[in-house]
């Protein structure tokens, strides 16, 4: 049985954990400027010891239960199951406090920051869910919070911007490049370089220099730990046929996959944002379009030109609008352990409205990309599909309202 409380302290170099240098296969590592060397080395040296400490675990687990609202339900979707002639379960991360899975990670990292003596917190955000989750835990702990967000994303995710400000965070617009998640991450890293001594950077996905991809995956692994337990209680079997999740950087997918990574009987399906089409020039399907490169402190698959310039991504979903993917997911793609699909903007919109009208659940646009591939899974009546419903759709209502005005939905 998997130990679902204490994280393994040793590096195994498996799918589940990187090697001692932070690599999953050829992807990962820590490519950082000299000014950040002390911070990253401190994290590398101390994060496993801190998060495995009994007092840390006690507070972390208590907050997950009483503050976040875990465990989240594993909901059998009867109408979807009937339509696709298979058994479909939705892991309801949309019911977490703040409305998405992001809080699992920010709770862990704010406790870690306290142990490290950091009083100033910075974060990047695209869809705003990580920004809200970071602002939430900073308010909980009384720490200063600065969130970097692309100017374009500030416009299309206005409700989350208002929530961050109400929680006491300072929201700083990123006005360079595409003015989206990539650029917000660049600005957050610049801040960290300029304030290395008192600042902890809460990265929101399984990206960045080691140990962030591993650390975020461990905090998000509560998702798959609960799935195994809940499936056992519901069906008598811990293992589903397939686990499906959307992927930008990939934190909800890493969390949903984590305790199934070493279970070859379970197919792992990651769904990227195809935007206007994979080959349209307006896409964020990194595994299809990317090649090995360095982005935001680690080696992974990156959308880039022949001379190494990062290609601007596009997705209707602010949380998937990223030109890279976490090194764990790059490794899953390269080895074939993960099956990587993609969904266009229009397909995601259609899937979101379909879930709303079929199961009475309005999903985030990110999650809608995963829903869009249900028809492509090839599942039968004896299969069990678990889809990570990573977030709720409140933040995307402006986009949904605009879509309804077209008369297509």
C-alpha positions in Angstrom: 0.0 0.0 0.0 1.1 3.6 -0.7 2.0 5.7 2.3 -0.4 8.6 1.8 0.9 10.8 4.6 4.7 10.8 4.7 6.5 11.5 1.4 9.4 9.2 0.4 12.6 10.9 1.5 14.9 9.1 -1.0 15.5 9.9 -4.6 14.7 6.9 -6.8 15.0 8.4 -10.3 11.7 6.7 -11.2 8.7 8.3 -13.0 7.4 9.3 -9.6 10.6 11.0 -8.4 13.5 12.6 -10.2 17.1 11.6 -9.7 19.4 13.3 -7.2 20.1 16.2 -9.7 16.4 16.8 -10.4 16.1 15.0 -13.7 13.3 12.9 -15.1 15.2 11.1 -17.8 16.8 14.0 -19.8 14.4 16.7 -18.5 14.6 18.8 -15.3 17.6 20.1 -13.5 18.2 23.6 -12.2 19.3 26.3 -14.6 19.4 29.4 -12.5 21.3 32.7 -12.3 24.0 33.0 -9.6 21.8 35.3 -7.5 19.3 32.5 -6.9 21.8 29.8 -6.2 21.6 30.1 -2.4 17.8 30.1 -2.4 17.5 27.0 -4.6 20.2 25.1 -2.8 18.5 25.8 0.5 15.3 24.4 -0.9 17.0 21.4 -2.3 18.8 20.7 1.0 15.8 21.2 3.3 12.5 20.6 1.6 12.2 16.8 2.1 13.3 17.1 5.7 10.8 19.8 6.4 7.8 18.3 4.7 8.4 14.9 6.2 8.6 16.4 9.7 5.8 15.2 12.0 4.8 18.8 13.0 4.7 19.9 9.4 2.6 17.0 8.4 0.1 17.4 11.2 -0.5 21.1 10.3 -0.6 20.3 6.6 -3.1 17.5 6.9 -5.3 19.4 9.3 -5.4 22.4 6.9 -6.2 20.2 4.0 -9.1 18.7 5.9 -10.5 21.7 7.8 -9.6 24.6 5.5 -9.3 23.2 2.0 -12.2 20.8 2.4 -10.5 17.5 1.6 -11.1 14.8 0.6 -12.8 16.1 -2.4 -15.6 13.9 -3.8 -15.1 11.3 -6.5 -18.3 11.7 -8.4 -19.8 9.0 -10.7 -21.2 10.9 -13.7 -24.2 8.8 -14.7 -25.3 10.8 -17.8 -21.8 11.1 -19.2 -21.2 7.4 -18.5 -24.3 6.4 -20.4 -23.5 8.7 -23.3 -19.9 7.3 -23.7 -20.8 3.7 -22.7 -18.2 3.6 -20.0 -17.8 4.4 -16.3 -16.7 8.0 -15.8 -15.8 9.5 -12.4 -15.0 13.2 -11.9 -12.5 14.0 -9.2 -14.0 17.2 -7.9 -11.1 19.6 -7.3 -13.4 22.4 -8.2 -14.9 22.0 -4.8 -11.7 22.8 -3.0 -11.6 26.2 -1.1 -10.7 28.8 -3.8 -12.2 26.7 -6.5 -9.3 24.7 -7.9 -6.5 22.2 -7.0 -4.0 25.0 -6.7 -4.6 25.4 -2.9 -3.1 21.9 -2.2 0.3 23.2 -3.3 0.1 26.7 -1.8 -0.9 25.4 1.7 2.2 23.2 1.6 4.5 25.9 0.3 3.4 28.6 2.8 4.1 26.2 5.6 7.5 25.5 4.0 8.2 29.3 3.7 7.4 29.7 7.4 9.9 27.0 8.3 12.5 28.8 6.1 11.9 32.1 7.8 10.5 33.9 4.7 8.0 36.7 5.2 7.5 37.9 1.7 5.8 35.7 -0.9 5.7 36.1 -4.7 3.8 34.1 -7.2 2.9 34.0 -10.9 -0.5 33.2 -12.3 -2.3 32.7 -15.6 -5.9 31.9 -15.0 -5.7 33.5 -11.6 -6.4 30.3 -9.6 -2.9 30.0 -8.3 -2.8 33.7 -7.6 -6.0 33.4 -5.6 -4.7 30.3 -3.8 -1.4 32.1 -2.9 -3.2 35.3 -1.8 -5.5 33.1 0.4 -2.7 31.3 2.2 -0.7 34.6 2.7 -3.8 36.1 4.3 -4.2 33.0 6.5 -0.6 33.3 7.7 -0.3 37.1 7.6 2.5 37.3 5.0 3.1 39.9 2.3 1.9 38.7 -1.1 2.8 39.9 -4.6 1.3 38.2 -7.6 2.6 38.7 -11.1 0.0 38.3 -13.9 0.0 39.0 -17.6 -1.8 42.1 -18.6 -3.9 40.1 -21.1 -4.8 37.6 -18.4 -5.8 40.4 -16.0 -8.4 41.5 -18.5 -9.9 38.1 -19.2 -9.7 36.8 -15.6 -11.1 39.9 -13.8 -13.0 38.1 -11.1 -9.9 36.4 -9.9 -7.9 39.6 -9.9 -10.6 41.2 -7.7 -10.4 38.2 -5.4 -6.6 38.5 -5.0 -6.9 42.2 -4.2 -9.7 41.6 -1.7 -7.4 39.0 0.0 -4.7 41.7 0.4 -2.4 40.8 -2.5 -0.7 43.2 -4.7 -1.3 42.3 -8.4 1.5 43.4 -10.7 0.8 43.3 -14.5 3.4 41.8 -16.8 3.4 44.0 -19.9 6.1 42.4 -22.1 5.8 39.7 -24.7 2.4 38.1 -25.1 1.4 39.5 -21.7 0.4 36.1 -20.4 1.7 33.4 -18.1 5.1 33.1 -19.6 5.7 36.8 -19.1 4.3 36.8 -15.5 6.8 34.0 -14.7 9.6 36.0 -16.1 8.7 39.0 -13.9 8.4 36.8 -10.8 11.8 35.3 -11.3 13.3 38.9 -11.8 11.7 39.8 -8.4 13.2 36.8 -6.7 16.6 37.6 -8.1 16.3 41.1 -6.7 15.0 40.0 -3.3 16.7 36.7 -2.6 17.0 36.9 1.2 13.5 37.4 2.5 11.4 36.1 -0.4 9.9 32.7 -1.2 8.6 32.1 -4.7 5.5 29.9 -4.6 5.6 28.4 -8.1 2.2 27.2 -9.1 3.0 24.3 -11.4 5.4 21.4 -11.8 7.9 23.7 -13.6 10.9 25.7 -12.6 14.3 24.6 -11.2 14.6 21.5 -9.1 13.2 21.0 -6.5 10.0 22.8 -7.6 8.7 20.2 -10.0 9.1 17.4 -7.5 7.9 19.5 -4.6 4.7 20.7 -6.3 4.0 17.1 -7.5 4.3 15.8 -4.0 1.9 18.4 -2.6 -0.6 17.7 -5.4 -0.3 14.0 -5.1 -3.1 14.1 -2.5 -5.4 14.0 -5.5 -4.3 10.5 -6.7 -4.0 9.2 -3.2 -7.6 10.0 -2.6 -8.6 8.6 -6.0 -7.1 5.2 -5.1 -8.8 5.1 -1.8 -12.2 6.3 -3.1 -12.2 3.9 -6.0 -11.5 1.1 -3.6 -14.4 2.1 -1.4 -16.7 2.6 -4.4 -15.8 -0.2 -6.9 -13.6 -2.6 -4.9 -10.6 -1.8 -7.1 -7.9 0.9 -6.6 -6.8 1.2 -10.2 -8.9 2.9 -13.0 -8.4 2.1 -16.6 -7.4 5.7 -17.5 -6.7 8.9 -15.6 -7.4 12.1 -17.7 -6.3 15.6 -16.9 -5.5 18.9 -18.7 -1.9 20.0 -19.0 -0.3 23.4 -19.2 2.6 23.3 -16.9 0.9 20.3 -15.5 0.3 20.4 -11.7 -3.2 19.0 -11.6 -2.2 16.2 -14.0 0.9 15.5 -11.9 -1.3 15.2 -8.8 -3.8 13.0 -10.6 -1.2 10.8 -12.1 1.3 10.6 -9.2 0.2 7.4 -7.4 -0.5 5.7 -10.7 2.9 6.5 -12.4 4.3 3.1 -11.4 1.1 1.2 -12.3 1.5 0.3 -16.0 -2.1 -1.0 -16.2 -3.3 2.6 -15.8 -3.2 4.7 -18.9 -2.3 8.3 -18.2 -3.9 10.8 -20.6 -2.7 14.4 -20.7 -4.7 17.0 -22.7 -3.0 20.1 -24.0 -4.5 23.2 -25.5 -4.5 23.2 -29.3 -5.8 26.7 -29.5 -6.9 27.4 -33.1 -5.4 24.1 -34.2 -2.0 22.4 -33.5 -0.5 23.6 -36.7 -2.3 26.9 -36.9 0.5 29.0 -35.3 -2.0 29.8 -32.5 -1.5 26.8 -30.2 -0.1 25.7 -26.8 0.3 22.0 -27.6 3.9 21.8 -26.3 4.6 18.1 -26.7 3.4 18.3 -30.4 5.3 21.5 -31.3 8.1 21.7 -28.8 11.7 20.5 -28.7 14.2 20.2 -25.8 15.2 23.6 -24.4 15.6 25.6 -21.2 12.6 27.6 -19.9 12.2 29.2 -16.4 15.0 27.2 -14.8 14.6 23.7 -16.1 15.2 21.6 -19.3 12.0 20.5 -20.8 10.0 20.6 -24.1 9.6 24.2 -25.2 7.9 25.8 -28.1 10.7 27.6 -29.8 12.0 28.8 -33.2 15.0 27.2 -34.9 17.3 29.7 -33.2 15.9 29.0 -29.7 13.5 32.0 -29.3 10.4 31.1 -27.4 7.2 30.9 -29.5 4.2 32.8 -28.1 1.5 30.3 -27.2 -2.2 30.7 -27.6 -5.2 29.2 -25.7 -8.7 30.4 -24.9 -7.7 29.1 -21.4 -5.4 31.4 -19.5 -4.1 28.5 -17.4 -2.9 26.5 -20.4 -1.4 29.4 -22.3 2.2 28.4 -21.7 5.0 27.5 -24.2 6.4 24.7 -22.1 5.5 21.7 -20.0 6.8 20.4 -16.7 9.8 18.0 -17.0 7.9 15.1 -15.5 5.3 15.4 -18.4 8.0 15.8 -21.0 9.5 12.5 -19.7 6.1 10.8 -19.7 5.7 11.9 -23.3 9.2 11.0 -24.5 9.0 7.5 -22.9 5.4 6.8 -24.0 4.2 6.4 -20.4 1.7 9.2 -21.0 -0.7 9.6 -23.9 -0.8 13.2 -24.9 -3.9 14.6 -26.8 -5.0 18.1 -27.5 -8.3 20.0 -27.8 -9.0 23.3 -29.6 -10.6 26.4 -28.2 -13.9 25.5 -29.8 -13.8 21.9 -28.6 -13.1 23.1 -25.0 -16.1 25.5 -25.2 -18.3 22.8 -26.5 -17.2 20.4 -23.8 -17.8 23.0 -21.0 -21.3 23.6 -22.1 -22.0 19.9 -22.5 -20.9 19.1 -18.9 -23.0 22.0 -17.6 -26.1 20.7 -19.4 -25.4 17.0 -18.7 -24.2 16.9 -15.1 -25.0 20.4 -13.8 -21.3 21.3 -13.3 -19.7 24.3 -14.9 -16.0 23.6 -15.3 -13.0 25.8 -15.7 -11.9 26.3 -19.3 -8.7 24.4 -18.4 -10.7 21.3 -17.3 -12.9 21.6 -20.4 -10.0 20.6 -22.6 -9.8 17.3 -20.7 -13.5 16.8 -21.1 -13.3 17.4 -24.8 -11.3 14.1 -25.4 -13.7 11.7 -23.7 -14.9 10.6 -27.2 -11.3 9.8 -28.2 -10.4 7.5 -25.3 -11.7 4.3 -26.8 -13.1 3.2 -23.5 -15.7 0.4 -23.2 -18.4 -0.5 -20.6 -16.0 -2.4 -18.4 -13.5 0.4 -18.2 -13.2 3.0 -15.5 -12.2 6.6 -16.4 -11.2 9.1 -13.8 -11.1 12.7 -15.0 -9.5 15.4 -12.8 -12.0 18.3 -12.7 -9.3 20.7 -11.8 -11.3 23.9 -11.3 -14.7 25.5 -11.5 -15.9 27.9 -14.2 -16.9 31.0 -12.2 -13.7 32.8 -13.4 -14.5 32.0 -17.1 -18.1 33.3 -17.1 -17.2 36.3 -19.3 -15.8 34.0 -21.9 -18.8 31.7 -21.6 -21.2 34.6 -21.9 -19.5 35.8 -25.0 -19.7 32.3 -26.5 -23.5 32.2 -25.7 -23.9 35.5 -27.6 -22.9 33.7 -30.8 -25.9 31.4 -30.6 -23.7 28.3 -30.9 -24.3 27.2 -27.3 
